[in-house]
Amino acid sequence: MSNELDRDIKHLKKTIETHIGDGGTGIHELVNDKSAGFMAPEEHTNLKSIFKGRTSANGKDIDQLTPGFYYGFNFVHSPAGIESDTFCEIDVTKSIEGFIQNTFKRNYDNKTWERTQHKGAWGTWGIIRQERLLWKGFVSDTDTPLIFQEPYTSFERLKFVIVGLSSTTESYEIQINGDNIAVPWSNIPNPTNGQAYVPQFQHGEIIVRLNKNGNTCYIQYNTSISIITGSVTKINEVGKISEIWGIK
């Protein structure tokens, strides 16, 4: 019994000491192209080939780039408005069918364009729309600070999601131009059971003040009116901001 137990222990010890990546040292070595670590060397080689370093392509014609990953500036056939000294990154991929796709990213603000070559003809560059949630909550009161997850100054436009009366939800996308933004909302109330329906249109406006620090904003004014058969009446109910998105 003792001999069998000793034999089993030796077998387990040898198995542990020689398992992949250990080599008997008790410490995992780093994987390389010849020696195993947390993965076999052939797996490491394949993984490394996927993430090859970018190649410098300063002043190159993007139309002539072969599939790969590039960086540089002063590219020929870059998207309109790219300054010649702006550092950019380009991904060039080619499908099995032969279609070529370019992804062009301006490094300093992460703004990205795409285009595709089909049957030898290049399409126009199109901007990839980027939306990021800057704030989420439920606020209608004035002077309540809304703290952004990242500065709004990194974006060209803001999108406000507004919850109006009758829990209607609308979104308004507005260009950032100055530190005041007027966000409108509207609502047509549903008929009340058992009562004669009176056509009514409710309209409100939320004035949002952006702080110059880029990190916060607050509601400066929040007003609403009701329009019934030509008469206009101010109402107490107001809209509420539930989300603010940054767009570029």
C-alpha positions as a Markdown table, in Angstrom:
| # | Residue | x | y | z |
|---|---|---|---|---|
| 1 | Met | 0.0 | 0.0 | 0.0 |
| 2 | Ser | 2.8 | 2.3 | 0.9 |
| 3 | Asn | 4.7 | 1.6 | -2.3 |
| 4 | Glu | 1.6 | 2.3 | -4.4 |
| 5 | Leu | 1.0 | 5.6 | -2.5 |
| 6 | Asp | 4.6 | 6.7 | -3.0 |
| 7 | Arg | 4.4 | 5.8 | -6.7 |
| 8 | Asp | 1.2 | 7.8 | -7.1 |
| 9 | Ile | 2.7 | 10.8 | -5.3 |
| 10 | Lys | 5.8 | 10.8 | -7.5 |
| 11 | His | 3.5 | 10.6 | -10.6 |
| 12 | Leu | 1.5 | 13.5 | -9.5 |
| 13 | Lys | 4.6 | 15.5 | -8.6 |
| 14 | Lys | 6.1 | 14.9 | -12.0 |
| 15 | Thr | 2.8 | 15.8 | -13.7 |
| 16 | Ile | 2.7 | 19.1 | -11.8 |
| 17 | Glu | 6.3 | 20.0 | -12.4 |
| 18 | Thr | 6.2 | 19.4 | -16.1 |
| 19 | His | 2.9 | 20.9 | -16.9 |
| 20 | Ile | 2.9 | 23.4 | -19.8 |
| 21 | Gly | 4.7 | 26.5 | -19.0 |
| 22 | Asp | 6.3 | 25.4 | -15.8 |
| 23 | Gly | 9.4 | 23.5 | -16.7 |
| 24 | Gly | 9.9 | 22.3 | -13.1 |
| 25 | Thr | 10.7 | 25.7 | -11.6 |
| 26 | Gly | 7.3 | 26.2 | -10.0 |
| 27 | Ile | 7.0 | 29.5 | -11.8 |
| 28 | His | 5.3 | 30.2 | -15.1 |
| 29 | Glu | 7.7 | 31.5 | -17.7 |
| 30 | Leu | 6.7 | 34.1 | -20.2 |
| 31 | Val | 5.7 | 32.6 | -23.5 |
| 32 | Asn | 7.8 | 33.2 | -26.6 |
| 33 | Asp | 8.0 | 31.7 | -30.1 |
| 34 | Lys | 9.9 | 28.7 | -28.9 |
| 35 | Ser | 9.0 | 28.0 | -25.2 |
| 36 | Ala | 5.5 | 27.6 | -23.7 |
| 37 | Gly | 4.1 | 29.8 | -20.9 |
| 38 | Phe | 0.4 | 30.3 | -20.4 |
| 39 | Met | -0.1 | 29.2 | -24.0 |
| 40 | Ala | 1.8 | 27.1 | -26.5 |
| 41 | Pro | 4.4 | 28.8 | -28.6 |
| 42 | Glu | 2.4 | 28.4 | -31.8 |
| 43 | Glu | -0.6 | 30.1 | -30.2 |
| 44 | His | 1.6 | 33.0 | -29.1 |
| 45 | Thr | 2.9 | 33.3 | -32.7 |
| 46 | Asn | -0.6 | 33.4 | -34.1 |
| 47 | Leu | -1.8 | 35.9 | -31.6 |
| 48 | Lys | 1.2 | 38.2 | -32.2 |
| 49 | Ser | 0.6 | 38.1 | -35.9 |
| 50 | Ile | -2.9 | 39.6 | -35.4 |
| 51 | Phe | -1.6 | 42.6 | -33.6 |
| 52 | Lys | 1.4 | 43.6 | -35.6 |
| 53 | Gly | 2.8 | 47.1 | -35.0 |
| 54 | Arg | 1.7 | 49.9 | -37.2 |
| 55 | Thr | 3.9 | 50.9 | -40.1 |
| 56 | Ser | 5.0 | 54.6 | -40.7 |
| 57 | Ala | 3.4 | 55.9 | -43.9 |
| 58 | Asn | 4.1 | 59.6 | -43.9 |
| 59 | Gly | 3.0 | 61.3 | -47.1 |
| 60 | Lys | 1.8 | 58.0 | -48.6 |
| 61 | Asp | -1.2 | 57.7 | -51.0 |
| 62 | Ile | -3.9 | 55.9 | -49.0 |
| 63 | Asp | -5.3 | 54.4 | -52.3 |
| 64 | Gln | -2.0 | 52.5 | -52.8 |
| 65 | Leu | -1.7 | 51.1 | -49.2 |
| 66 | Thr | -1.8 | 47.3 | -49.0 |
| 67 | Pro | -3.7 | 45.6 | -46.2 |
| 68 | Gly | -2.2 | 46.5 | -42.8 |
| 69 | Phe | -2.0 | 49.1 | -40.0 |
| 70 | Tyr | -0.4 | 52.4 | -40.6 |
| 71 | Tyr | 0.3 | 55.8 | -38.9 |
| 72 | Gly | 1.6 | 59.1 | -40.0 |
| 73 | Phe | 0.6 | 62.5 | -41.4 |
| 74 | Asn | 0.3 | 64.3 | -44.7 |
| 75 | Phe | -1.6 | 61.5 | -46.4 |
| 76 | Val | -2.8 | 61.7 | -50.0 |
| 77 | His | -6.6 | 61.1 | -50.5 |
| 78 | Ser | -7.3 | 61.5 | -46.8 |
| 79 | Pro | -10.8 | 62.8 | -45.7 |
| 80 | Ala | -11.6 | 66.4 | -46.4 |
| 81 | Gly | -10.5 | 68.9 | -43.7 |
| 82 | Ile | -7.6 | 66.9 | -42.3 |
| 83 | Glu | -4.6 | 69.2 | -41.8 |
| 84 | Ser | -1.4 | 67.9 | -43.4 |
| 85 | Asp | 0.5 | 67.9 | -40.1 |
| 86 | Thr | -2.2 | 66.0 | -38.1 |
| 87 | Phe | -1.1 | 62.6 | -36.8 |
| 88 | Cys | -3.5 | 59.9 | -37.9 |
| 89 | Glu | -3.9 | 56.1 | -38.0 |
| 90 | Ile | -5.2 | 54.1 | -40.9 |
| 91 | Asp | -6.4 | 50.5 | -41.0 |
| 92 | Val | -6.6 | 48.8 | -44.5 |
| 93 | Thr | -8.5 | 45.5 | -44.7 |
| 94 | Lys | -9.4 | 43.4 | -47.7 |
| 95 | Ser | -12.2 | 40.8 | -47.8 |
| 96 | Ile | -12.1 | 37.4 | -49.5 |
| 97 | Glu | -14.3 | 39.0 | -52.3 |
| 98 | Gly | -11.6 | 41.6 | -52.9 |
| 99 | Phe | -13.4 | 44.6 | -51.3 |
| 100 | Ile | -11.0 | 47.0 | -49.6 |
| 101 | Gln | -12.0 | 49.1 | -46.6 |
| 102 | Asn | -10.1 | 52.0 | -45.1 |
| 103 | Thr | -10.7 | 53.2 | -41.5 |
| 104 | Phe | -9.0 | 56.6 | -40.9 |
| 105 | Lys | -8.7 | 57.9 | -37.4 |
| 106 | Arg | -7.5 | 61.4 | -36.3 |
| 107 | Asn | -5.4 | 60.7 | -33.3 |
| 108 | Tyr | -6.0 | 63.8 | -31.1 |
| 109 | Asp | -9.8 | 63.6 | -30.9 |
| 110 | Asn | -10.5 | 60.0 | -32.1 |
| 111 | Lys | -12.7 | 61.2 | -34.9 |
| 112 | Thr | -13.0 | 58.4 | -37.4 |
| 113 | Trp | -13.9 | 58.0 | -41.1 |
| 114 | Glu | -14.6 | 55.0 | -43.3 |
| 115 | Arg | -14.7 | 54.3 | -47.0 |
| 116 | Thr | -14.8 | 51.2 | -49.3 |
| 117 | Gln | -13.4 | 50.3 | -52.7 |
| 118 | His | -15.8 | 48.3 | -54.8 |
| 119 | Lys | -14.9 | 47.0 | -58.2 |
| 120 | Gly | -11.9 | 49.3 | -58.4 |
| 121 | Ala | -13.9 | 52.5 | -57.5 |
| 122 | Trp | -13.4 | 54.2 | -54.1 |
| 123 | Gly | -16.5 | 55.5 | -52.3 |
| 124 | Thr | -16.5 | 58.8 | -50.4 |
| 125 | Trp | -15.3 | 59.1 | -46.9 |
| 126 | Gly | -18.1 | 58.9 | -44.3 |
| 127 | Ile | -17.8 | 60.0 | -40.7 |
| 128 | Ile | -18.5 | 57.2 | -38.1 |
| 129 | Arg | -21.0 | 58.7 | -35.7 |
| 130 | Gln | -19.8 | 58.4 | -32.1 |
| 131 | Glu | -22.2 | 58.7 | -29.2 |
| 132 | Arg | -21.2 | 58.6 | -25.5 |
| 133 | Leu | -23.5 | 58.8 | -22.5 |
| 134 | Leu | -22.4 | 61.8 | -20.5 |
| 135 | Trp | -25.1 | 61.9 | -17.8 |
| 136 | Lys | -28.1 | 59.8 | -16.8 |
| 137 | Gly | -30.7 | 60.7 | -14.1 |
| 138 | Phe | -34.1 | 62.5 | -13.8 |
| 139 | Val | -33.9 | 66.2 | -13.2 |
| 140 | Ser | -36.4 | 69.1 | -13.8 |
| 141 | Asp | -35.3 | 71.5 | -11.0 |
| 142 | Thr | -33.3 | 74.5 | -11.7 |
| 143 | Asp | -29.7 | 75.0 | -10.4 |
| 144 | Thr | -29.2 | 71.3 | -9.8 |
| 145 | Pro | -25.7 | 70.4 | -11.0 |
| 146 | Leu | -25.5 | 67.6 | -13.6 |
| 147 | Ile | -22.0 | 66.2 | -13.6 |
| 148 | Phe | -20.7 | 64.7 | -16.8 |
| 149 | Gln | -18.7 | 61.5 | -17.0 |
| 150 | Glu | -16.3 | 63.3 | -19.4 |
| 151 | Pro | -16.1 | 66.9 | -20.6 |
| 152 | Tyr | -18.7 | 68.0 | -23.1 |
| 153 | Thr | -16.0 | 70.1 | -24.8 |
| 154 | Ser | -14.8 | 66.9 | -26.5 |
| 155 | Phe | -18.0 | 66.8 | -28.6 |
| 156 | Glu | -19.6 | 68.8 | -31.4 |
| 157 | Arg | -23.2 | 68.2 | -30.4 |
| 158 | Leu | -25.3 | 67.2 | -27.4 |
| 159 | Lys | -28.3 | 65.0 | -27.4 |
| 160 | Phe | -30.9 | 65.5 | -24.7 |
| 161 | Val | -33.5 | 62.9 | -23.8 |
| 162 | Ile | -36.5 | 64.7 | -22.3 |
| 163 | Val | -39.5 | 63.1 | -20.5 |
| 164 | Gly | -42.5 | 65.4 | -21.0 |
| 165 | Leu | -46.0 | 65.2 | -19.7 |
| 166 | Ser | -47.9 | 61.9 | -20.0 |
| 167 | Ser | -44.4 | 60.3 | -19.8 |
| 168 | Thr | -43.7 | 61.0 | -23.4 |
| 169 | Thr | -40.0 | 60.8 | -24.3 |
| 170 | Glu | -38.3 | 62.8 | -27.0 |
| 171 | Ser | -34.7 | 63.5 | -27.9 |
| 172 | Tyr | -33.2 | 66.7 | -29.3 |
| 173 | Glu | -29.7 | 66.9 | -30.8 |
| 174 | Ile | -28.2 | 70.4 | -30.6 |
| 175 | Gln | -25.0 | 71.9 | -31.9 |
| 176 | Ile | -22.8 | 73.3 | -29.1 |
| 177 | Asn | -22.5 | 77.0 | -29.7 |
| 178 | Gly | -21.9 | 79.0 | -26.6 |
| 179 | Asp | -22.8 | 78.1 | -23.0 |
| 180 | Asn | -26.6 | 78.3 | -23.3 |
| 181 | Ile | -28.7 | 75.6 | -25.0 |
| 182 | Ala | -32.5 | 75.7 | -25.5 |
| 183 | Val | -34.1 | 72.3 | -25.4 |
| 184 | Pro | -37.7 | 72.1 | -26.6 |
| 185 | Trp | -40.3 | 69.4 | -25.9 |
| 186 | Ser | -43.9 | 68.9 | -26.9 |
| 187 | Asn | -46.8 | 66.8 | -25.9 |
| 188 | Ile | -50.4 | 66.1 | -27.1 |
| 189 | Pro | -52.4 | 64.7 | -24.1 |
| 190 | Asn | -54.4 | 61.6 | -24.4 |
| 191 | Pro | -58.2 | 61.9 | -24.0 |
| 192 | Thr | -59.6 | 61.3 | -20.5 |
| 193 | Asn | -62.1 | 58.5 | -20.2 |
| 194 | Gly | -65.6 | 59.8 | -19.7 |
| 195 | Gln | -64.8 | 63.4 | -20.7 |
| 196 | Ala | -65.3 | 65.3 | -23.9 |
| 197 | Tyr | -62.0 | 65.5 | -25.7 |
| 198 | Val | -60.6 | 69.1 | -26.0 |
| 199 | Pro | -57.8 | 69.4 | -28.5 |
| 200 | Gln | -54.7 | 70.6 | -26.7 |
| 201 | Phe | -51.0 | 71.0 | -27.5 |
| 202 | Gln | -48.5 | 71.4 | -24.7 |
| 203 | His | -45.1 | 72.9 | -25.3 |
| 204 | Gly | -42.1 | 73.4 | -23.1 |
| 205 | Glu | -38.6 | 74.7 | -23.2 |
| 206 | Ile | -35.6 | 73.9 | -21.0 |
| 207 | Ile | -32.7 | 76.3 | -20.9 |
| 208 | Val | -29.5 | 74.5 | -20.1 |
| 209 | Arg | -26.5 | 76.4 | -18.9 |
| 210 | Leu | -23.1 | 74.7 | -19.6 |
| 211 | Asn | -20.3 | 75.5 | -17.2 |
| 212 | Lys | -17.1 | 76.6 | -18.7 |
| 213 | Asn | -15.1 | 73.9 | -16.9 |
| 214 | Gly | -16.7 | 71.4 | -19.3 |
| 215 | Asn | -17.7 | 69.0 | -16.6 |
| 216 | Thr | -21.1 | 70.2 | -15.5 |
| 217 | Cys | -24.3 | 71.9 | -16.5 |
| 218 | Tyr | -27.6 | 72.9 | -14.9 |
| 219 | Ile | -31.2 | 73.9 | -15.8 |
| 220 | Gln | -31.4 | 77.6 | -15.8 |
| 221 | Tyr | -35.1 | 77.9 | -16.8 |
| 222 | Asn | -37.8 | 75.3 | -17.2 |
| 223 | Thr | -41.2 | 76.6 | -18.5 |
| 224 | Ser | -44.2 | 75.1 | -20.3 |
| 225 | Ile | -47.5 | 76.3 | -21.8 |
| 226 | Ser | -50.7 | 74.7 | -23.0 |
| 227 | Ile | -52.5 | 75.8 | -26.2 |
| 228 | Ile | -56.2 | 75.1 | -26.3 |
| 229 | Thr | -58.4 | 76.5 | -29.1 |
| 230 | Gly | -56.3 | 79.5 | -29.6 |
| 231 | Ser | -55.6 | 80.4 | -26.0 |
| 232 | Val | -52.3 | 80.1 | -24.3 |
| 233 | Thr | -51.9 | 79.2 | -20.7 |
| 234 | Lys | -48.8 | 78.6 | -18.6 |
| 235 | Ile | -48.9 | 75.3 | -16.8 |
| 236 | Asn | -47.0 | 74.1 | -13.8 |
| 237 | Glu | -45.9 | 70.7 | -15.2 |
| 238 | Val | -42.5 | 70.8 | -16.8 |
| 239 | Gly | -40.2 | 68.5 | -18.8 |
| 240 | Lys | -37.4 | 66.4 | -17.2 |
| 241 | Ile | -34.0 | 65.6 | -18.5 |
| 242 | Ser | -33.3 | 61.9 | -18.3 |
| 243 | Glu | -30.1 | 61.6 | -20.4 |
| 244 | Ile | -27.4 | 63.7 | -22.0 |
| 245 | Trp | -25.3 | 62.2 | -24.8 |
| 246 | Gly | -22.1 | 63.6 | -26.4 |
| 247 | Ile | -21.9 | 63.3 | -30.2 |
| 248 | Lys | -19.1 | 63.7 | -32.7 |
